[in-house]
Amino acid sequence: MKILLVGEFSGLHNNLKDGLQELGHEVVLASTGDGWKNFPSDFNWSASIFKGKVGHIEHLLKQYKFSKMFKNFDIVQFISSYTIFDNRFGIGKICYKNYIKYNNKSFFVGAGGDPNIWQYWLHENDKLMSNLIDQTNKIDLSSRLVKMLLDPIEAKKTTDLITEANGYIPIMYEYAEPYRCLKNIRKTIPIPINCNKIQYQENKINRKLVVFHGLNRPGAKGTEYVKKAFDILRKKYPNDLELVISGNMKYEDYLKFIKTVNVNVDQTNTYSFGINALNSLASGKVTLGGVEKQSIEELGYDECPALNIKPNAKDIVSKIENLLENKNEIPELGYQSRQFVEKYHNHIQIAKQYLDVWSK
């Protein structure tokens, strides 16, 4: 099968590509590399030659050129229904439609926020998701993008676009729930992880327990709660804990850095955890993040070694203090973490799930 994967923001499509290729399929990945993250792509449409207005025009022209260049693939799959392309002058919607028009089957992966998701969760008045959206809007996003995400007309346009495709495939509960009413929604498929590229090592504690929080999208991640928790812990346990907040690393640098820590505090504002948490688990690290009941049921986990945290400093302090009191259990927790990723997120098994959905 000839497959085109469009867009990359986390490494999901790169991991899926690995699985598909190992199963004998021809795969092309096109994206911007997502800026400083520098994800590998076979074709990259980010502006690289010029700066300012000229660079922006170059970026738009590359997007449009690529959307007409890639034709006759059996499958084209977009990582998101909203954020892949720059939509100024309507170019983004044109690009989506060109990819859908010129290829056999098309699918959207529910792996990021769009107007429907934003407005659904605000309408539901869900405390956890409302906090996520509020913090993300205030801290992470431009006012222009926030305005578009809250625009009912943009929500309808997004729904219309998704219904033109053969299917919408969510990766977790947060992205599935708002689209249950879609006729072309498909089963939720977990994030693929190629564990062959992530070195597992025993989670040994040296002089101090090293706890890390990645500084990336601080609003969505709940960084303010983590900082408050770290301030409390730093004063209480100066000789027992090393607390690190760092971020904006290239993907490869992140994987190298995570080897040096014992515990990764991922994000506080979600039902589920994403690819950074999975990379951490695969490395054998104890990981704190979103592990709510809804997420576990959505993804079909029998058990999960990641620890659930709430968006408040007190809960984070409590979880880390418990780990500190039970340091002898951390190596086993780290081993269970690796086994969990290999069981539920194996890139080849996940690729087979995508192939099954695409073929129906």
TIMARZA-514275 format. One record per residue (C-alpha): residue number from 1; residue in three letters; x, y, z. Coordinates in Angstrom, 2 decimals, m for minus. Example, Ala and Ser with C-alpha at 12.3 -4.5 7.8 and 13.67 -1.06 7.14 Angstrom:
TIMARZA-514275
+-----+------+---------+---------+---------+
! seq ! type !       x !       y !       z !
+-----+------+---------+---------+---------+
!   1 !  ALA !   12.30 !   m4.50 !    7.80 !
!   2 !  SER !   13.67 !   m1.06 !    7.14 !
+-----+------+---------+---------+---------+
END
This chain:
TIMARZA-514275
+-----+------+---------+---------+---------+
! seq ! type !       x !       y !       z !
+-----+------+---------+---------+---------+
!   1 !  MET !    0.00 !    0.00 !    0.00 !
!   2 !  LYS !    1.17 !    3.54 !   m0.80 !
!   3 !  ILE !    0.57 !    5.87 !    2.16 !
!   4 !  LEU !    0.98 !    9.63 !    2.62 !
!   5 !  LEU !    1.16 !   11.01 !    6.17 !
!   6 !  VAL !    0.65 !   14.78 !    6.38 !
!   7 !  GLY !    1.70 !   16.81 !    9.42 !
!   8 !  GLU !    3.79 !   16.09 !   12.52 !
!   9 !  PHE !    3.71 !   17.70 !   15.96 !
!  10 !  SER !    4.74 !   15.00 !   18.41 !
!  11 !  GLY !    6.44 !   12.09 !   16.66 !
!  12 !  LEU !    3.21 !   10.12 !   16.22 !
!  13 !  HIS !    3.42 !    9.99 !   12.42 !
!  14 !  ASN !    7.13 !    9.11 !   12.50 !
!  15 !  ASN !    6.45 !    6.18 !   14.82 !
!  16 !  LEU !    3.51 !    5.07 !   12.68 !
!  17 !  LYS !    5.66 !    5.36 !    9.57 !
!  18 !  ASP !    8.24 !    3.01 !   11.13 !
!  19 !  GLY !    5.55 !    0.43 !   11.85 !
!  20 !  LEU !    4.01 !    0.64 !    8.39 !
!  21 !  GLN !    7.38 !    0.33 !    6.68 !
!  22 !  GLU !    8.30 !   m2.70 !    8.76 !
!  23 !  LEU !    5.06 !   m4.26 !    7.51 !
!  24 !  GLY !    6.19 !   m3.67 !    3.91 !
!  25 !  HIS !    4.27 !   m0.53 !    2.93 !
!  26 !  GLU !    5.56 !    2.52 !    1.06 !
!  27 !  VAL !    5.24 !    5.60 !    3.26 !
!  28 !  VAL !    5.92 !    9.31 !    2.66 !
!  29 !  LEU !    5.76 !   11.88 !    5.47 !
!  30 !  ALA !    5.32 !   15.59 !    4.69 !
!  31 !  SER !    5.32 !   18.30 !    7.38 !
!  32 !  THR !    7.05 !   21.42 !    8.69 !
!  33 !  GLY !    9.04 !   19.43 !   11.27 !
!  34 !  ASP !    7.21 !   21.57 !   13.86 !
!  35 !  GLY !    9.83 !   24.28 !   14.29 !
!  36 !  TRP !   12.47 !   23.75 !   16.96 !
!  37 !  LYS !   11.31 !   20.15 !   17.55 !
!  38 !  ASN !   12.81 !   19.33 !   14.16 !
!  39 !  PHE !   10.89 !   16.12 !   13.49 !
!  40 !  PRO !   12.15 !   14.18 !   10.45 !
!  41 !  SER !   10.10 !   14.55 !    7.26 !
!  42 !  ASP !   10.59 !   13.27 !    3.73 !
!  43 !  PHE !    9.25 !   16.60 !    2.48 !
!  44 !  ASN !    9.26 !   19.81 !    4.52 !
!  45 !  TRP !    7.25 !   22.91 !    3.59 !
!  46 !  SER !    8.50 !   25.26 !    6.31 !
!  47 !  ALA !    9.97 !   28.56 !    5.13 !
!  48 !  SER !   13.74 !   28.33 !    5.42 !
!  49 !  ILE !   15.24 !   30.78 !    2.96 !
!  50 !  PHE !   13.59 !   34.10 !    3.72 !
!  51 !  LYS !   12.42 !   35.93 !    6.83 !
!  52 !  GLY !    9.42 !   38.17 !    7.56 !
!  53 !  LYS !    6.69 !   38.72 !    5.00 !
!  54 !  VAL !    8.67 !   37.13 !    2.16 !
!  55 !  GLY !    9.27 !   34.01 !    4.25 !
!  56 !  HIS !    5.57 !   33.82 !    5.09 !
!  57 !  ILE !    4.63 !   33.94 !    1.41 !
!  58 !  GLU !    7.21 !   31.23 !    0.68 !
!  59 !  HIS !    5.62 !   29.10 !    3.42 !
!  60 !  LEU !    2.11 !   29.48 !    1.94 !
!  61 !  LEU !    3.31 !   28.71 !   m1.58 !
!  62 !  LYS !    5.12 !   25.56 !   m0.43 !
!  63 !  GLN !    1.97 !   24.35 !    1.34 !
!  64 !  TYR !   m0.10 !   24.82 !   m1.80 !
!  65 !  LYS !    2.53 !   23.28 !   m4.09 !
!  66 !  PHE !    2.79 !   20.14 !   m1.96 !
!  67 !  SER !   m0.99 !   19.73 !   m1.83 !
!  68 !  LYS !   m1.09 !   19.44 !   m5.62 !
!  69 !  MET !    2.16 !   17.47 !   m5.96 !
!  70 !  PHE !    1.23 !   14.34 !   m3.98 !
!  71 !  LYS !   m1.28 !   12.29 !   m5.96 !
!  72 !  ASN !   m2.57 !    8.74 !   m6.31 !
!  73 !  PHE !   m1.74 !    7.48 !   m2.83 !
!  74 !  ASP !   m3.95 !    4.70 !   m1.49 !
!  75 !  ILE !   m4.20 !    6.56 !    1.82 !
!  76 !  VAL !   m3.61 !   10.16 !    2.84 !
!  77 !  GLN !   m3.80 !   10.83 !    6.57 !
!  78 !  PHE !   m3.69 !   14.21 !    8.31 !
!  79 !  ILE !   m2.38 !   14.53 !   11.87 !
!  80 !  SER !   m5.08 !   17.10 !   12.64 !
!  81 !  SER !   m8.17 !   18.67 !   11.13 !
!  82 !  TYR !   m7.14 !   22.22 !   11.92 !
!  83 !  THR !   m3.55 !   23.10 !   12.74 !
!  84 !  ILE !   m1.37 !   21.56 !   10.03 !
!  85 !  PHE !   m1.47 !   24.44 !    7.56 !
!  86 !  ASP !   m1.34 !   28.20 !    7.83 !
!  87 !  ASN !   m4.91 !   29.12 !    6.96 !
!  88 !  ARG !   m4.40 !   32.77 !    6.02 !
!  89 !  PHE !   m6.08 !   33.63 !    2.70 !
!  90 !  GLY !   m7.93 !   30.31 !    2.99 !
!  91 !  ILE !   m4.87 !   28.34 !    1.82 !
!  92 !  GLY !   m5.19 !   25.74 !    4.57 !
!  93 !  LYS !   m8.67 !   24.56 !    3.58 !
!  94 !  ILE !   m7.62 !   24.49 !   m0.09 !
!  95 !  CYS !   m4.64 !   22.27 !    0.80 !
!  96 !  TYR !   m6.82 !   19.81 !    2.72 !
!  97 !  LYS !   m9.28 !   19.60 !   m0.16 !
!  98 !  ASN !   m6.51 !   19.06 !   m2.73 !
!  99 !  TYR !   m5.03 !   16.15 !   m0.75 !
! 100 !  ILE !   m8.49 !   14.60 !   m0.40 !
! 101 !  LYS !   m9.29 !   15.13 !   m4.09 !
! 102 !  TYR !   m6.07 !   13.74 !   m5.55 !
! 103 !  ASN !   m5.77 !   10.58 !   m3.42 !
! 104 !  ASN !   m7.89 !    7.47 !   m2.96 !
! 105 !  LYS !   m8.87 !    7.46 !    0.73 !
! 106 !  SER !   m8.41 !   10.20 !    3.32 !
! 107 !  PHE !   m8.43 !   10.15 !    7.12 !
! 108 !  PHE !   m8.01 !   12.66 !    9.94 !
! 109 !  VAL !   m6.26 !   11.74 !   13.17 !
! 110 !  GLY !   m7.84 !   13.35 !   16.23 !
! 111 !  ALA !   m4.56 !   14.41 !   17.84 !
! 112 !  GLY !   m4.97 !   18.10 !   18.56 !
! 113 !  GLY !   m7.41 !   20.84 !   19.41 !
! 114 !  ASP !   m9.84 !   22.27 !   16.87 !
! 115 !  PRO !  m12.92 !   24.54 !   17.17 !
! 116 !  ASN !  m15.28 !   21.60 !   17.73 !
! 117 !  ILE !  m13.16 !   20.15 !   20.52 !
! 118 !  TRP !  m12.62 !   23.54 !   22.17 !
! 119 !  GLN !  m16.28 !   24.48 !   22.06 !
! 120 !  TYR !  m17.57 !   21.03 !   23.05 !
! 121 !  TRP !  m15.59 !   20.92 !   26.27 !
! 122 !  LEU !  m16.45 !   24.50 !   27.19 !
! 123 !  HIS !  m20.13 !   23.76 !   26.57 !
! 124 !  GLU !  m19.90 !   20.63 !   28.73 !
! 125 !  ASN !  m18.50 !   22.78 !   31.53 !
! 126 !  ASP !  m16.05 !   20.00 !   32.30 !
! 127 !  LYS !  m13.84 !   21.27 !   35.12 !
! 128 !  LEU !  m10.65 !   19.53 !   33.99 !
! 129 !  MET !  m10.98 !   20.41 !   30.30 !
! 130 !  SER !  m12.24 !   23.94 !   30.98 !
! 131 !  ASN !   m9.09 !   24.52 !   33.02 !
! 132 !  LEU !   m6.96 !   23.10 !   30.19 !
! 133 !  ILE !   m8.60 !   25.35 !   27.60 !
! 134 !  ASP !   m8.51 !   28.43 !   29.82 !
! 135 !  GLN !   m4.79 !   28.01 !   30.60 !
! 136 !  THR !   m3.93 !   27.14 !   26.99 !
! 137 !  ASN !   m5.80 !   30.18 !   25.64 !
! 138 !  LYS !   m4.15 !   32.55 !   28.13 !
! 139 !  ILE !   m0.59 !   31.26 !   27.95 !
! 140 !  ASP !    0.10 !   29.16 !   24.85 !
! 141 !  LEU !   m1.94 !   30.54 !   21.96 !
! 142 !  SER !   m2.10 !   33.78 !   20.02 !
! 143 !  SER !   m5.27 !   35.87 !   20.38 !
! 144 !  ARG !   m5.94 !   35.29 !   16.67 !
! 145 !  LEU !   m5.94 !   31.51 !   17.07 !
! 146 !  VAL !   m8.06 !   31.65 !   20.23 !
! 147 !  LYS !  m10.64 !   33.74 !   18.38 !
! 148 !  MET !  m10.80 !   31.15 !   15.59 !
! 149 !  LEU !  m11.07 !   28.22 !   18.00 !
! 150 !  LEU !  m14.06 !   29.84 !   19.69 !
! 151 !  ASP !  m15.80 !   30.80 !   16.43 !
! 152 !  PRO !  m18.96 !   28.68 !   15.71 !
! 153 !  ILE !  m18.51 !   29.26 !   11.97 !
! 154 !  GLU !  m15.00 !   27.76 !   12.14 !
! 155 !  ALA !  m16.45 !   24.78 !   14.01 !
! 156 !  LYS !  m18.95 !   24.11 !   11.23 !
! 157 !  LYS !  m16.23 !   24.44 !    8.56 !
! 158 !  THR !  m14.10 !   21.92 !   10.45 !
! 159 !  THR !  m16.97 !   19.43 !   10.72 !
! 160 !  ASP !  m17.73 !   19.81 !    7.00 !
! 161 !  LEU !  m14.10 !   19.15 !    6.14 !
! 162 !  ILE !  m13.84 !   16.05 !    8.32 !
! 163 !  THR !  m17.04 !   14.59 !    6.87 !
! 164 !  GLU !  m15.50 !   14.83 !    3.38 !
! 165 !  ALA !  m12.91 !   12.27 !    4.45 !
! 166 !  ASN !  m13.35 !    8.52 !    4.88 !
! 167 !  GLY !  m12.80 !    8.65 !    8.62 !
! 168 !  TYR !  m11.79 !   10.44 !   11.79 !
! 169 !  ILE !   m9.49 !    8.40 !   14.08 !
! 170 !  PRO !   m9.06 !    9.75 !   17.64 !
! 171 !  ILE !   m5.97 !    8.89 !   19.69 !
! 172 !  MET !   m7.50 !    9.43 !   23.14 !
! 173 !  TYR !  m10.67 !   10.20 !   25.08 !
! 174 !  GLU !  m10.34 !   14.00 !   24.86 !
! 175 !  TYR !  m10.44 !   13.90 !   21.04 !
! 176 !  ALA !  m13.00 !   11.11 !   20.72 !
! 177 !  GLU !  m15.76 !   12.41 !   22.97 !
! 178 !  PRO !  m16.59 !   15.60 !   20.99 !
! 179 !  TYR !  m16.95 !   13.63 !   17.76 !
! 180 !  ARG !  m19.07 !   10.64 !   18.87 !
! 181 !  CYS !  m21.92 !   11.94 !   16.70 !
! 182 !  LEU !  m19.88 !   11.77 !   13.48 !
! 183 !  LYS !  m20.94 !    9.03 !   11.07 !
! 184 !  ASN !  m17.34 !    8.54 !    9.96 !
! 185 !  ILE !  m15.72 !    8.39 !   13.40 !
! 186 !  ARG !  m13.56 !    5.27 !   13.75 !
! 187 !  LYS !  m12.31 !    3.42 !   16.82 !
! 188 !  THR !   m9.76 !    5.13 !   19.03 !
! 189 !  ILE !   m6.23 !    3.93 !   18.27 !
! 190 !  PRO !   m3.45 !    4.46 !   20.86 !
! 191 !  ILE !   m0.31 !    6.45 !   20.04 !
! 192 !  PRO !    2.38 !    4.24 !   18.43 !
! 193 !  ILE !    5.85 !    4.13 !   19.99 !
! 194 !  ASN !    8.88 !    2.54 !   18.35 !
! 195 !  CYS !   10.63 !    1.14 !   21.42 !
! 196 !  ASN !   13.55 !    0.03 !   19.26 !
! 197 !  LYS !   14.58 !    3.68 !   19.14 !
! 198 !  ILE !   14.22 !    4.30 !   22.88 !
! 199 !  GLN !   16.84 !    2.78 !   25.15 !
! 200 !  TYR !   15.50 !    1.26 !   28.35 !
! 201 !  GLN !   17.72 !    1.40 !   31.40 !
! 202 !  GLU !   17.09 !    0.42 !   34.98 !
! 203 !  ASN !   15.73 !    3.34 !   36.98 !
! 204 !  LYS !   18.51 !    3.67 !   39.55 !
! 205 !  ILE !   18.53 !    6.42 !   42.16 !
! 206 !  ASN !   21.85 !    8.00 !   43.02 !
! 207 !  ARG !   22.27 !   10.58 !   45.77 !
! 208 !  LYS !   19.00 !   12.36 !   45.01 !
! 209 !  LEU !   15.71 !   11.46 !   43.34 !
! 210 !  VAL !   15.69 !   13.48 !   40.09 !
! 211 !  VAL !   12.25 !   14.82 !   39.12 !
! 212 !  PHE !   11.74 !   16.55 !   35.76 !
! 213 !  HIS !    9.01 !   18.67 !   34.15 !
! 214 !  GLY !    9.28 !   19.57 !   30.46 !
! 215 !  LEU !    8.73 !   23.25 !   29.68 !
! 216 !  ASN !    6.62 !   23.09 !   26.53 !
! 217 !  ARG !    3.13 !   24.60 !   26.20 !
! 218 !  PRO !    3.09 !   25.60 !   29.90 !
! 219 !  GLY !   m0.62 !   26.41 !   29.88 !
! 220 !  ALA !   m1.70 !   23.01 !   28.56 !
! 221 !  LYS !    0.86 !   21.20 !   30.72 !
! 222 !  GLY !   m0.16 !   22.97 !   33.95 !
! 223 !  THR !    3.36 !   24.23 !   34.55 !
! 224 !  GLU !    2.18 !   26.79 !   37.12 !
! 225 !  TYR !    1.00 !   23.96 !   39.42 !
! 226 !  VAL !    4.24 !   22.03 !   38.92 !
! 227 !  LYS !    6.35 !   25.09 !   39.76 !
! 228 !  LYS !    4.40 !   25.66 !   42.98 !
! 229 !  ALA !    4.78 !   21.99 !   43.90 !
! 230 !  PHE !    8.52 !   22.06 !   43.18 !
! 231 !  ASP !    8.93 !   25.19 !   45.34 !
! 232 !  ILE !    7.28 !   23.39 !   48.27 !
! 233 !  LEU !    9.29 !   20.22 !   47.76 !
! 234 !  ARG !   12.58 !   22.09 !   47.34 !
! 235 !  LYS !   12.19 !   23.65 !   50.77 !
! 236 !  LYS !   11.08 !   20.42 !   52.47 !
! 237 !  TYR !   13.62 !   18.03 !   50.91 !
! 238 !  PRO !   16.75 !   19.99 !   49.86 !
! 239 !  ASN !   19.00 !   16.94 !   50.32 !
! 240 !  ASP !   16.70 !   14.32 !   48.83 !
! 241 !  LEU !   15.26 !   15.81 !   45.64 !
! 242 !  GLU !   16.70 !   17.37 !   42.49 !
! 243 !  LEU !   13.84 !   19.23 !   40.79 !
! 244 !  VAL !   14.36 !   20.27 !   37.16 !
! 245 !  ILE !   12.16 !   22.34 !   34.85 !
! 246 !  SER !   13.56 !   22.66 !   31.33 !
! 247 !  GLY !   12.23 !   22.55 !   27.82 !
! 248 !  ASN !   11.93 !   23.59 !   24.19 !
! 249 !  MET !   14.29 !   20.77 !   23.23 !
! 250 !  LYS !   14.60 !   19.02 !   19.92 !
! 251 !  TYR !   12.94 !   15.61 !   20.00 !
! 252 !  GLU !   16.28 !   13.78 !   20.00 !
! 253 !  ASP !   17.65 !   15.99 !   22.77 !
! 254 !  TYR !   14.56 !   15.31 !   24.88 !
! 255 !  LEU !   15.06 !   11.53 !   24.55 !
! 256 !  LYS !   18.71 !   11.93 !   25.64 !
! 257 !  PHE !   17.84 !   14.17 !   28.58 !
! 258 !  ILE !   15.07 !   11.92 !   29.91 !
! 259 !  LYS !   17.69 !    9.21 !   30.50 !
! 260 !  THR !   19.17 !   11.31 !   33.31 !
! 261 !  VAL !   16.00 !   11.55 !   35.45 !
! 262 !  ASN !   14.01 !    9.18 !   37.68 !
! 263 !  VAL !   10.56 !   10.79 !   37.57 !
! 264 !  ASN !    8.84 !   12.76 !   34.80 !
! 265 !  VAL !    5.95 !   15.09 !   35.67 !
! 266 !  ASP !    4.22 !   15.39 !   32.30 !
! 267 !  GLN !    0.91 !   17.27 !   32.44 !
! 268 !  THR !   m1.82 !   18.04 !   34.95 !
! 269 !  ASN !   m4.76 !   19.25 !   32.88 !
! 270 !  THR !   m5.89 !   16.18 !   30.92 !
! 271 !  TYR !   m7.69 !   12.85 !   31.17 !
! 272 !  SER !   m4.95 !   11.13 !   29.14 !
! 273 !  PHE !   m1.21 !   11.35 !   28.60 !
! 274 !  GLY !    0.57 !   12.04 !   25.33 !
! 275 !  ILE !    3.68 !   11.00 !   23.50 !
! 276 !  ASN !    6.21 !   12.67 !   25.83 !
! 277 !  ALA !    4.84 !   10.64 !   28.72 !
! 278 !  LEU !    4.98 !    7.47 !   26.60 !
! 279 !  ASN !    8.60 !    8.14 !   25.64 !
! 280 !  SER !    9.34 !    8.61 !   29.34 !
! 281 !  LEU !    7.57 !    5.36 !   30.26 !
! 282 !  ALA !    9.41 !    3.49 !   27.49 !
! 283 !  SER !   12.70 !    4.78 !   28.92 !
! 284 !  GLY !   11.82 !    3.20 !   32.26 !
! 285 !  LYS !   10.92 !    6.40 !   34.08 !
! 286 !  VAL !    8.17 !    6.79 !   36.65 !
! 287 !  THR !    5.69 !    9.14 !   34.97 !
! 288 !  LEU !    3.01 !   11.43 !   36.35 !
! 289 !  GLY !    0.24 !   12.71 !   34.09 !
! 290 !  GLY !   m3.37 !   12.24 !   33.03 !
! 291 !  VAL !   m4.52 !    8.73 !   33.88 !
! 292 !  GLU !   m8.22 !    9.22 !   34.54 !
! 293 !  LYS !  m10.75 !    6.36 !   34.39 !
! 294 !  GLN !  m12.23 !    7.62 !   31.10 !
! 295 !  SER !   m8.84 !    7.45 !   29.42 !
! 296 !  ILE !   m8.07 !    3.94 !   30.65 !
! 297 !  GLU !  m11.44 !    2.67 !   29.38 !
! 298 !  GLU !  m11.08 !    4.46 !   26.03 !
! 299 !  LEU !   m7.69 !    2.89 !   25.31 !
! 300 !  GLY !   m8.49 !   m0.53 !   26.73 !
! 301 !  TYR !   m5.74 !   m0.68 !   29.34 !
! 302 !  ASP !   m5.98 !   m3.50 !   31.89 !
! 303 !  GLU !   m3.46 !   m1.67 !   34.04 !
! 304 !  CYS !   m1.29 !    1.43 !   33.81 !
! 305 !  PRO !    1.89 !    2.19 !   35.81 !
! 306 !  ALA !    1.68 !    5.96 !   35.20 !
! 307 !  LEU !    0.44 !    7.98 !   38.19 !
! 308 !  ASN !   m2.55 !   10.30 !   37.83 !
! 309 !  ILE !   m2.16 !   13.90 !   39.00 !
! 310 !  LYS !   m4.63 !   16.76 !   39.36 !
! 311 !  PRO !   m4.15 !   20.44 !   38.44 !
! 312 !  ASN !   m3.12 !   21.54 !   41.90 !
! 313 !  ALA !    0.23 !   21.73 !   43.67 !
! 314 !  LYS !   m0.92 !   19.79 !   46.73 !
! 315 !  ASP !   m1.68 !   16.65 !   44.72 !
! 316 !  ILE !    1.65 !   16.77 !   42.89 !
! 317 !  VAL !    3.53 !   17.23 !   46.18 !
! 318 !  SER !    1.68 !   14.25 !   47.66 !
! 319 !  LYS !    2.53 !   11.96 !   44.71 !
! 320 !  ILE !    6.24 !   12.88 !   44.74 !
! 321 !  GLU !    6.48 !   12.53 !   48.52 !
! 322 !  ASN !    4.99 !    9.04 !   48.23 !
! 323 !  LEU !    7.62 !    8.12 !   45.64 !
! 324 !  LEU !   10.34 !    9.50 !   47.89 !
! 325 !  GLU !    9.08 !    7.41 !   50.81 !
! 326 !  ASN !    9.02 !    4.29 !   48.62 !
! 327 !  LYS !   12.21 !    4.77 !   46.60 !
! 328 !  ASN !   12.93 !    1.06 !   46.65 !
! 329 !  GLU !    9.88 !    0.47 !   44.41 !
! 330 !  ILE !   11.03 !    2.85 !   41.66 !
! 331 !  PRO !   13.20 !    0.37 !   39.69 !
! 332 !  GLU !   10.27 !   m2.06 !   39.46 !
! 333 !  LEU !    7.87 !    0.76 !   38.50 !
! 334 !  GLY !   10.30 !    1.74 !   35.75 !
! 335 !  TYR !   10.41 !   m1.83 !   34.43 !
! 336 !  GLN !    6.61 !   m2.05 !   34.46 !
! 337 !  SER !    6.49 !    1.23 !   32.54 !
! 338 !  ARG !    8.57 !   m0.18 !   29.70 !
! 339 !  GLN !    6.51 !   m3.37 !   29.58 !
! 340 !  PHE !    3.32 !   m1.31 !   29.46 !
! 341 !  VAL !    4.43 !    0.66 !   26.38 !
! 342 !  GLU !    5.59 !   m2.48 !   24.61 !
! 343 !  LYS !    2.23 !   m4.14 !   25.27 !
! 344 !  TYR !   m0.21 !   m1.34 !   24.43 !
! 345 !  HIS !    1.70 !    1.05 !   22.15 !
! 346 !  ASN !    3.91 !   m1.21 !   20.01 !
! 347 !  HIS !    4.36 !    0.65 !   16.70 !
! 348 !  ILE !    3.86 !   m2.44 !   14.54 !
! 349 !  GLN !    0.68 !   m3.53 !   16.33 !
! 350 !  ILE !   m0.67 !    0.04 !   16.15 !
! 351 !  ALA !    0.19 !    0.20 !   12.43 !
! 352 !  LYS !   m1.88 !   m2.96 !   11.92 !
! 353 !  GLN !   m4.82 !   m1.25 !   13.64 !
! 354 !  TYR !   m4.56 !    1.70 !   11.25 !
! 355 !  LEU !   m4.38 !   m0.65 !    8.26 !
! 356 !  ASP !   m7.51 !   m2.40 !    9.50 !
! 357 !  VAL !   m9.42 !    0.87 !    9.84 !
! 358 !  TRP !   m8.21 !    2.16 !    6.46 !
! 359 !  SER !   m9.22 !   m1.03 !    4.67 !
! 360 !  LYS !  m12.85 !   m1.01 !    5.83 !
+-----+------+---------+---------+---------+
END
